[in-house]
């Protein structure tokens, strides 16, 4: 019984420390209390504390230095993937061009009934099925299982799927993708997904099921995706719409994201400085703002 309880205690301590790190209570560079102090604080053994610190270390949240202690790692340099829900289709292609992919399986077969129905397949009709892992900065963040009607799948090879975004290959076949529906939920990592995403079995994951349609309403892709929540998040800009008394939040379709606007403004500023430098004119210095402590 004790051997079964200890891992649960270790995970509880891991989650408590992780929440403090993510919330900024333990800033980058901060030294965590030593193993004896943590063991006393949580009424557990040092072995249990060590297991919790191992989980934090594996996730890249802390750095353990022999003879010095355990320090919060600066994760601000990690570049997470942020999905824009208001622009699903173009985001898929953009993401494929900025990340790496590892193809785990590729084949043909009759899909489960629910998937066949979503793609409008006839009884016994086959689909091309693939399983891929996407990586950002060399680290896995998504586990993707896709089904595509066989007549589309035959237009690309296994090597092409390992090198190019699936949506791009689908559209290359002559199919026009018009819309998509998707559902987002949460789940726990099974053995295969956990191994592919470098996680413990039972770790929390974001799950997304997306069906892409052509103009006729026929499904051309069924995607089931599992995401590491520490490396992937969903984003949507909202605006207030409606008349007085019926005001509500609605998707800000067509509006530039704040991050995109900031990048565009920075690009203009950098270009302006470059142009002034080339013409011999010194760039205007931005006044320094000094914040007073209250």
C-alpha positions as CSV (number, residue, x, y, z in Angstrom):
1,X,0.0,0.0,0.0
2,X,2.8,2.4,0.9
3,X,4.5,1.8,-2.4
4,X,1.3,2.8,-4.2
5,X,0.8,6.0,-2.1
6,X,4.3,7.4,-2.4
7,X,4.1,8.2,-6.2
8,X,0.8,10.0,-5.5
9,X,2.4,12.1,-2.8
10,X,5.3,12.9,-5.1
11,X,2.9,14.0,-7.9
12,X,1.0,16.2,-5.4
13,X,4.2,18.0,-4.4
14,X,5.3,18.3,-8.0
15,X,1.9,19.9,-8.9
16,X,2.1,22.3,-5.9
17,X,5.6,23.5,-6.8
18,X,4.8,23.6,-10.5
19,X,1.8,25.9,-9.8
20,X,4.0,28.2,-7.8
21,X,6.6,28.4,-10.6
22,X,4.0,28.9,-13.4
23,X,2.3,31.6,-11.3
24,X,5.6,33.4,-10.8
25,X,5.7,33.0,-7.0
26,X,9.0,31.3,-7.6
27,X,10.7,33.5,-10.2
28,X,13.5,32.3,-12.6
29,X,16.7,31.8,-10.7
30,X,15.0,31.3,-7.3
31,X,16.4,28.5,-5.2
32,X,13.9,26.0,-4.0
33,X,14.0,24.8,-0.3
34,X,16.2,21.8,0.2
35,X,15.0,18.3,0.3
36,X,14.9,18.0,4.1
37,X,12.9,21.3,4.3
38,X,10.4,20.1,1.7
39,X,10.1,16.7,3.3
40,X,9.3,18.3,6.6
41,X,6.9,20.8,5.1
42,X,4.8,18.1,3.3
43,X,5.3,15.3,5.9
44,X,6.9,12.9,3.4
45,X,10.2,11.2,2.9
46,X,13.1,12.7,1.1
47,X,12.8,10.0,-1.6
48,X,9.3,11.3,-2.3
49,X,10.6,14.9,-2.6
50,X,13.3,13.7,-4.9
51,X,10.7,12.1,-7.2
52,X,8.8,15.4,-7.3
53,X,11.9,17.4,-8.2
54,X,12.8,14.8,-10.8
55,X,9.4,15.5,-12.5
56,X,10.0,19.2,-12.4
57,X,13.5,18.7,-13.8
58,X,12.2,16.5,-16.6
59,X,9.7,19.2,-17.6
60,X,12.5,21.7,-17.7
61,X,11.0,23.9,-14.9
62,X,14.0,23.5,-12.6
63,X,17.7,23.0,-12.8
64,X,19.5,20.9,-10.2
65,X,23.1,21.8,-9.4
66,X,25.2,19.4,-7.4
67,X,26.3,20.9,-4.1
68,X,24.2,24.1,-4.7
69,X,20.6,23.0,-4.8
70,X,17.6,23.2,-7.1
71,X,16.9,26.4,-9.0
72,X,13.9,27.6,-11.0
73,X,14.8,27.4,-14.7
74,X,14.1,30.4,-16.9
75,X,11.4,29.1,-19.2
76,X,10.8,32.4,-20.9
77,X,13.1,31.4,-23.7
78,X,10.8,28.5,-24.6
79,X,8.7,29.4,-27.6
80,X,5.3,27.8,-27.2
81,X,2.8,27.2,-30.0
82,X,-0.3,29.5,-29.8
83,X,-3.2,28.5,-32.0
84,X,-5.5,31.2,-33.3
85,X,-9.0,29.7,-33.1
86,X,-10.4,32.4,-35.3
87,X,-8.2,31.4,-38.3
88,X,-8.0,27.7,-38.1
89,X,-7.1,26.6,-41.6
90,X,-4.3,29.1,-42.4
91,X,-2.9,28.5,-38.9
92,X,-2.5,24.8,-39.7
93,X,-0.3,25.5,-42.7
94,X,1.7,28.1,-40.9
95,X,2.3,25.8,-38.0
96,X,3.5,23.1,-40.3
97,X,6.1,25.4,-41.7
98,X,7.5,26.5,-38.3
99,X,7.7,23.2,-36.6
100,X,9.2,19.7,-37.2
101,X,7.3,16.5,-37.6
102,X,8.1,12.8,-36.8
103,X,5.9,10.3,-38.7
104,X,5.2,7.3,-36.5
105,X,2.8,5.3,-38.8
106,X,1.3,5.5,-42.3
107,X,-1.2,3.0,-43.8
108,X,-4.6,2.3,-45.2
109,X,-7.6,0.6,-43.7
110,X,-11.3,0.9,-42.8
111,X,-11.7,3.5,-40.1
112,X,-14.0,3.3,-37.0
113,X,-17.7,4.0,-37.8
114,X,-17.7,7.4,-36.2
115,X,-14.8,8.6,-38.3
116,X,-16.2,7.1,-41.5
117,X,-19.5,8.8,-40.9
118,X,-17.8,12.2,-40.4
119,X,-15.9,11.8,-43.7
120,X,-19.0,10.6,-45.6
121,X,-17.4,7.3,-46.4
122,X,-19.4,4.3,-47.7
123,X,-19.5,1.0,-45.7
124,X,-16.1,-0.7,-46.1
125,X,-14.5,2.3,-47.8
126,X,-10.9,2.8,-46.7
127,X,-9.0,5.8,-45.4
128,X,-5.4,6.8,-45.1
129,X,-4.4,6.8,-41.5
130,X,-1.3,8.4,-40.1
131,X,0.1,9.1,-36.6
132,X,2.6,12.0,-36.2
133,X,4.4,13.9,-33.5
134,X,5.1,17.6,-33.9
135,X,8.0,19.2,-32.2
136,X,8.9,22.8,-31.3
137,X,12.5,23.6,-30.7
138,X,13.2,19.9,-30.8
139,X,10.6,19.1,-28.0
140,X,7.4,17.2,-28.7
141,X,4.2,19.1,-28.1
142,X,1.4,17.3,-30.1
143,X,0.4,13.7,-31.0
144,X,-1.7,13.7,-34.1
145,X,-3.9,10.9,-35.5
146,X,-5.4,11.8,-38.9
147,X,-7.8,10.0,-41.3
148,X,-8.2,11.1,-44.9
149,X,-10.4,9.4,-47.6
150,X,-8.3,7.0,-49.6
151,X,-8.8,8.8,-52.9
152,X,-7.0,11.8,-51.4
153,X,-4.4,9.8,-49.5
154,X,-3.2,8.2,-52.7
155,X,-2.1,11.6,-54.1
156,X,0.8,11.9,-51.6
157,X,3.5,9.6,-50.4
158,X,4.7,8.7,-46.9
159,X,7.8,10.7,-47.4
160,X,5.8,13.8,-48.4
161,X,3.6,13.5,-45.4
162,X,6.7,13.4,-43.2
163,X,8.0,16.6,-44.8
164,X,4.9,18.8,-45.6
165,X,1.7,19.8,-43.8
166,X,-1.2,17.5,-44.4
167,X,-3.6,20.3,-45.2
168,X,-1.2,21.5,-47.9
169,X,-1.1,18.0,-49.4
170,X,-4.9,17.8,-49.4
171,X,-5.3,21.1,-51.2
172,X,-2.6,20.1,-53.7
173,X,-4.8,17.1,-54.7
174,X,-7.3,19.6,-56.1
175,X,-9.6,19.7,-53.0
176,X,-10.7,23.1,-51.8
177,X,-11.1,23.3,-48.0
178,X,-13.8,25.6,-47.0
179,X,-14.7,25.2,-43.4
180,X,-13.9,23.1,-40.3
181,X,-15.6,22.1,-37.1
182,X,-13.7,21.3,-33.9
183,X,-14.3,20.3,-30.3
184,X,-11.7,21.0,-27.5
185,X,-11.6,19.0,-24.3
186,X,-9.2,17.6,-21.7
187,X,-8.0,14.0,-21.2
188,X,-5.2,11.9,-19.7
189,X,-2.2,10.5,-21.6
190,X,-2.3,6.9,-22.5
191,X,0.8,4.7,-22.9
192,X,1.5,5.5,-26.6
193,X,0.8,9.2,-26.3
194,X,2.8,9.5,-23.1
195,X,5.8,7.9,-24.7
196,X,5.6,10.1,-27.8
197,X,5.2,13.3,-25.8
198,X,7.8,12.4,-23.2
199,X,5.3,12.4,-20.4
200,X,4.2,10.2,-17.5
201,X,1.2,8.0,-18.2
202,X,-1.9,9.8,-16.9
203,X,-0.5,13.3,-17.5
204,X,-3.1,15.9,-18.4
205,X,-3.5,16.7,-22.1
206,X,-5.5,19.0,-24.2
207,X,-7.5,17.1,-26.9
208,X,-8.9,18.5,-30.1
209,X,-11.1,16.8,-32.7
210,X,-11.3,18.6,-36.0
211,X,-13.2,17.7,-39.2
212,X,-12.3,19.7,-42.4
213,X,-14.9,20.0,-45.2
214,X,-14.9,20.9,-48.8
215,X,-17.6,23.2,-50.3
216,X,-19.9,20.3,-51.1
217,X,-20.0,19.4,-47.3
218,X,-18.0,16.2,-47.7
219,X,-15.4,15.6,-45.0
220,X,-11.8,15.5,-46.3
221,X,-9.8,15.2,-43.0
222,X,-10.5,13.9,-39.5
223,X,-8.0,15.0,-36.9
224,X,-7.6,13.8,-33.4
225,X,-4.9,15.8,-31.6
226,X,-3.4,15.5,-28.2
227,X,-1.4,18.5,-26.9
228,X,1.0,19.1,-24.0
229,X,-0.7,22.1,-22.2
230,X,2.7,23.5,-21.2
231,X,3.8,23.8,-24.9
232,X,0.5,24.6,-26.6
233,X,-2.4,26.9,-26.0
234,X,-5.5,28.1,-27.8
235,X,-6.1,31.8,-28.5
236,X,-9.1,33.9,-29.6
237,X,-9.5,37.6,-29.8
238,X,-13.0,38.9,-28.8
239,X,-15.0,42.1,-29.3
240,X,-18.1,43.4,-27.8
241,X,-21.1,43.3,-30.1
242,X,-24.9,43.7,-30.0
243,X,-27.1,46.5,-28.9
244,X,-27.6,47.9,-25.4
245,X,-29.0,45.3,-23.1
246,X,-27.9,42.4,-25.4
247,X,-24.1,43.1,-25.5
248,X,-22.0,40.0,-25.7
249,X,-18.5,38.8,-26.6
250,X,-18.0,37.6,-30.2
251,X,-14.9,36.3,-32.1
252,X,-12.9,39.2,-33.5
253,X,-12.7,37.8,-37.1
254,X,-10.4,39.7,-39.3
255,X,-8.9,41.8,-36.5
256,X,-5.1,41.7,-36.1
257,X,-4.0,39.9,-33.0
258,X,-2.2,42.2,-30.4
259,X,1.0,40.2,-30.7
260,X,0.9,40.4,-34.5
261,X,0.3,44.2,-34.3
262,X,3.2,44.6,-31.9
263,X,5.5,42.7,-34.3
264,X,4.3,44.8,-37.2
265,X,4.9,48.0,-35.3
266,X,8.4,46.8,-34.3
267,X,9.2,45.9,-37.9
268,X,8.2,49.4,-39.0
269,X,10.3,51.0,-36.3
270,X,13.3,48.9,-37.2
271,X,12.9,49.7,-40.8
272,X,12.7,53.4,-40.0
273,X,15.9,53.3,-38.0
274,X,17.6,51.4,-40.8
275,X,16.5,53.9,-43.4
276,X,17.7,56.9,-41.3
277,X,21.0,55.1,-40.7
278,X,21.5,54.6,-44.4
279,X,20.8,58.2,-45.2
280,X,23.3,59.4,-42.6
281,X,20.5,60.6,-40.3
282,X,20.7,59.5,-36.7
283,X,17.7,57.7,-35.4
284,X,15.6,59.5,-32.8
285,X,16.2,58.1,-29.3
286,X,13.2,57.0,-27.4
287,X,12.9,58.9,-24.1
288,X,13.8,56.8,-21.1
289,X,10.9,56.2,-18.7
290,X,11.7,55.9,-15.1
291,X,9.1,54.2,-12.9
292,X,8.9,55.4,-9.3
293,X,8.2,53.0,-6.6
294,X,5.0,53.7,-4.7
